[in-house]
C-alpha cells in the first residue's frame, strides 16, 4: 500500500485481518466491538472514518465500515473456528468482532468518491476478477508452453481475439433471448459451449453468409437448451445488473 501511495496511485482493498489500525489522534488500536455496539445503537449500517494503518509506519487512509447480515457473520465464525481448531488455535475476540463487518481501506479522498460508491466499486472489481477466472479456467489463457517471445505473443493475441469473438456472440445471444423470452443466458455456460464448438465458430468466419448463419443457428439451439442463468433467491448481484443493462440496450 505504501508503494502505491508513494507512486501517486489509488487503491481500494479489504482491510487485512491482522492489519493494525489506529485513530489519528490516539495511540491505541480501534475497538471493533465498541464500533459495532455504537453503530447498532445509532442504527448506522455503514460509516467511514479516517485512520492510520501500520504498526511502525503510520499511513493515513479512509476506512469504510459496513455491517454484514447475521447469517454471513455466523458463517464466517464457523469457518474461522473450524480452521483454527484444526491448527490448535483459539479464535480471538478481536477477530470475531471484525467478522461483523466488511472493511475497506482506500487512499481516495472523500470529495472524489463516497463511502457508498466504494462499496459498489469493490463489488464491480470482483466481477472483473470473475471474468479473468473464466478466461483461465475455460479458455486456458494461462496454459502456454515455453516458446520464443514472438510465437508466444502471437498465440496470446489469438486467444484474446477468440475471447472477444465469443463475448460478442454471447452478448448478442443474451439480448436476443431476453427480448424473446425475458430470460438471461449464463455467461459461463455459454463460454463452455463455444469453446467445445470452436470449429463451428471458425467456420462462421471462413464460410459464406448462408453457411455461417446455419452454424450460428445450431449454436443458438445449443445455448437455448439448458444455458439459462440460475437465479439466487432474493439476491441481485452486479453481474445481473450488467446483464440487464446490455440486454435492454441497443448496442447488440
Secondary structure per residue as TSV (DSSP state, phi and psi in degrees):
chain	resnum	aa	ss	phi	psi
A	1	X	-	360.0	-40.2
A	2	X	H	-62.2	-41.3
A	3	X	H	-65.5	-36.9
A	4	X	H	-61.7	-46.8
A	5	X	H	-64.9	-40.0
A	6	X	H	-67.0	-30.0
A	7	X	T	-88.6	10.0
A	8	X	T	62.8	30.9
A	9	X	-	-97.8	154.8
A	10	X	-	-107.6	149.9
A	11	X	-	-147.1	153.8
A	12	X	E	-132.7	122.5
A	13	X	E	-148.4	163.4
A	14	X	E	-71.6	147.9
A	15	X	-	-77.7	126.5
A	16	X	-	-63.5	146.6
A	17	X	T	-65.5	-21.1
A	18	X	T	-110.3	9.7
A	19	X	-	-80.3	129.7
A	20	X	-	-81.2	130.8
A	21	X	E	-129.1	145.3
A	22	X	E	-135.9	151.9
A	23	X	E	-72.5	141.9
A	24	X	T	-54.9	-37.3
A	25	X	T	-96.4	4.3
A	26	X	-	-128.3	161.9
A	27	X	S	-97.5	-22.5
A	28	X	S	-80.8	156.4
A	29	X	B	-72.5	156.2
A	30	X	-	-72.9	136.2
A	31	X	-	-91.1	112.5
A	32	X	H	-72.9	-27.5
A	33	X	H	-65.9	-45.0
A	34	X	H	-65.1	-38.7
A	35	X	H	-62.4	-43.6
A	36	X	H	-62.9	-45.5
A	37	X	H	-60.6	-41.2
A	38	X	H	-66.1	-41.9
A	39	X	H	-67.6	-38.8
A	40	X	H	-65.9	-43.3
A	41	X	H	-62.1	-40.4
A	42	X	H	-90.4	-0.6
A	43	X	T	56.7	51.7
A	44	X	-	-113.6	101.3
A	45	X	S	-71.6	-21.5
A	46	X	E	-148.0	131.2
A	47	X	E	-139.1	171.7
A	48	X	E	-139.5	155.6
A	49	X	E	-152.8	156.5
A	50	X	E	-84.8	135.6
A	51	X	E	-137.9	169.9
A	52	X	E	-116.5	133.4
A	53	X	E	-112.8	140.5
A	54	X	-	106.7	144.4
A	55	X	S	-83.7	-39.1
A	56	X	S	-97.6	-59.2
A	57	X	S	-99.1	102.1
A	58	X	-	-75.6	120.0
A	59	X	E	-110.9	122.5
A	60	X	E	-74.8	125.7
A	61	X	E	-142.9	171.5
A	62	X	E	-99.5	139.0
A	63	X	E	-114.8	122.4
A	64	X	E	-104.0	125.3
A	65	X	E	-120.1	123.4
A	66	X	E	-129.2	126.5
A	67	X	E	-74.1	133.1
A	68	X	-	-90.6	156.8
A	69	X	-	-60.5	158.1
A	70	X	H	-61.1	-37.8
A	71	X	H	-66.5	-34.9
A	72	X	H	-67.0	-42.2
A	73	X	H	-61.2	-46.9
A	74	X	H	-63.2	-37.5
A	75	X	H	-64.5	-42.2
A	76	X	H	-61.7	-42.9
A	77	X	H	-65.3	-43.0
A	78	X	H	-60.5	-45.6
A	79	X	H	-65.6	-41.5
A	80	X	H	-65.4	-44.3
A	81	X	H	-67.6	-34.9
A	82	X	H	-64.5	-45.8
A	83	X	H	-66.9	-43.1
A	84	X	H	-66.6	-37.2
A	85	X	H	-64.1	-39.5
A	86	X	H	-65.4	-24.8
A	87	X	T	-103.1	2.9
A	88	X	T	80.7	19.9
A	89	X	-	-104.2	163.9
A	90	X	-	-113.5	134.5
A	91	X	-	-68.6	123.7
A	92	X	-	-74.7	156.4
A	93	X	H	-65.6	-34.8
A	94	X	H	-64.1	-41.8
A	95	X	H	-64.9	-41.9
A	96	X	H	-60.7	-38.6
A	97	X	H	-67.3	-39.3
A	98	X	H	-64.9	-30.9
A	99	X	T	-63.6	-14.2
A	100	X	T	-71.2	-14.8
A	101	X	E	-126.5	157.5
A	102	X	E	-97.4	122.8
A	103	X	E	-119.3	123.3
A	104	X	E	-126.2	138.8
A	105	X	E	-117.6	148.1
A	106	X	E	-154.1	155.2
A	107	X	-	-104.0	8.6
A	108	X	S	-79.4	133.8
A	109	X	-	-69.9	152.8
A	110	X	T	-67.5	-24.5
A	111	X	T	-79.2	-6.7
A	112	X	T	-98.0	-40.3
A	113	X	S	-147.7	134.3
A	114	X	-	-82.4	169.2
A	115	X	H	-62.3	-41.9
A	116	X	H	-63.1	-38.5
A	117	X	H	-68.4	-32.3
A	118	X	H	-63.7	-42.3
A	119	X	H	-61.8	-40.6
A	120	X	H	-67.3	-44.9
A	121	X	H	-61.5	-39.5
A	122	X	H	-65.5	-37.8
A	123	X	H	-66.1	-38.9
A	124	X	H	-66.3	-35.4
A	125	X	H	-61.1	-38.7
A	126	X	H	-65.1	-35.9
A	127	X	H	-64.9	-36.2
A	128	X	H	-63.5	-41.6
A	129	X	H	-63.5	-36.1
A	130	X	H	-65.7	-36.1
A	131	X	H	-60.3	-47.8
A	132	X	H	-63.3	-36.0
A	133	X	H	-62.3	-41.2
A	134	X	H	-64.3	-39.8
A	135	X	H	-62.0	-35.5
A	136	X	H	-78.7	-48.3
A	137	X	H	-75.4	-34.7
A	138	X	T	-97.2	-48.9
A	139	X	T	-89.9	-6.3
A	140	X	-	53.8	42.5
A	141	X	T	-67.1	-21.9
A	142	X	T	-94.2	-2.1
A	143	X	-	-100.0	83.8
A	144	X	-	-129.3	127.1
A	145	X	-	-71.4	156.9
A	146	X	S	-56.0	132.4
A	147	X	-	-161.4	175.3
A	148	X	-	-66.4	151.7
A	149	X	H	-58.0	-44.5
A	150	X	H	-60.5	-42.4
A	151	X	H	-68.6	-39.4
A	152	X	H	-59.6	-48.7
A	153	X	H	-63.7	-33.9
A	154	X	H	-65.1	-46.9
A	155	X	H	-67.0	-41.5
A	156	X	H	-61.7	-45.8
A	157	X	H	-64.9	-35.3
A	158	X	H	-64.1	-41.8
A	159	X	H	-65.4	-40.8
A	160	X	H	-65.2	-40.1
A	161	X	H	-62.5	-41.3
A	162	X	H	-63.8	-39.4
A	163	X	H	-62.3	-45.9
A	164	X	H	-61.9	-41.7
A	165	X	H	-61.7	-45.5
A	166	X	H	-60.9	-42.0
A	167	X	H	-61.6	-41.9
A	168	X	H	-62.7	-43.0
A	169	X	H	-64.1	-46.4
A	170	X	H	-63.2	-44.7
A	171	X	H	-64.7	-37.3
A	172	X	H	-64.0	-42.7
A	173	X	H	-62.2	-42.2
A	174	X	H	-58.3	-48.6
A	175	X	H	-67.5	-39.4
A	176	X	H	-59.0	-49.1
A	177	X	H	-75.8	-27.3
A	178	X	H	-66.6	-43.5
A	179	X	H	-70.6	-31.7
A	180	X	H	-83.2	-42.5
A	181	X	H	-121.6	-8.0
A	182	X	S	71.8	19.9
A	183	X	-	-118.1	155.5
A	184	X	-	-114.9	133.0
A	185	X	B	-78.2	150.7
A	186	X	-	-81.5	126.4
A	187	X	H	-61.3	-44.7
A	188	X	H	-64.4	-46.9
A	189	X	H	-62.6	-41.3
A	190	X	H	-65.3	-40.2
A	191	X	H	-59.7	-44.4
A	192	X	H	-58.8	-45.4
A	193	X	H	-65.8	-42.3
A	194	X	H	-66.6	-35.9
A	195	X	H	-66.0	-39.0
A	196	X	H	-71.7	-21.4
A	197	X	T	-114.4	44.3
A	198	X	H	-59.5	-37.1
A	199	X	H	-61.6	-37.0
A	200	X	H	-67.2	-40.1
A	201	X	H	-63.6	-42.3
A	202	X	H	-63.3	-37.5
A	203	X	H	-64.9	-33.3
A	204	X	H	-60.7	-36.8
A	205	X	H	-78.0	-30.0
A	206	X	H	-90.6	-36.8
A	207	X	S	-84.0	173.3
A	208	X	-	-72.4	172.3
A	209	X	H	-59.7	-45.7
A	210	X	H	-63.6	-42.6
A	211	X	H	-68.3	-37.1
A	212	X	H	-64.6	-41.8
A	213	X	H	-62.9	-36.6
A	214	X	H	-64.0	-43.6
A	215	X	H	-61.5	-41.8
A	216	X	H	-63.9	-39.9
A	217	X	H	-63.3	-38.7
A	218	X	H	-64.8	-42.2
A	219	X	H	-67.6	-36.6
A	220	X	H	-61.1	-39.9
A	221	X	H	-67.2	-37.3
A	222	X	H	-61.3	-48.9
A	223	X	H	-71.8	-23.6
A	224	X	H	-81.6	-7.5
A	225	X	H	-73.6	-54.1
A	226	X	H	-152.9	34.9
A	227	X	-	-104.5	20.1
A	228	X	B	-74.3	145.6
A	229	X	-	-73.3	133.1
A	230	X	-	-80.7	129.3
A	231	X	-	-90.8	126.3
A	232	X	-	-78.2	136.6
A	233	X	T	-62.1	125.7
A	234	X	T	57.5	26.2
A	235	X	-	-135.7	133.5
A	236	X	-	-126.7	115.1
A	237	X	-	-96.6	-178.8
A	238	X	H	-75.5	-19.2
A	239	X	H	-68.1	-38.6
A	240	X	H	-61.5	-43.5
A	241	X	H	-63.8	-42.0
A	242	X	H	-63.5	-42.6
A	243	X	H	-58.1	-48.0
A	244	X	H	-64.7	-37.8
A	245	X	H	-61.9	-46.7
A	246	X	H	-68.2	-44.2
A	247	X	H	-63.4	-29.4
A	248	X	H	-92.8	-6.5
A	249	X	S	-85.4	173.2
A	250	X	S	-103.1	14.4
A	251	X	-	-71.7	-39.6
A	252	X	-	-109.4	360.0
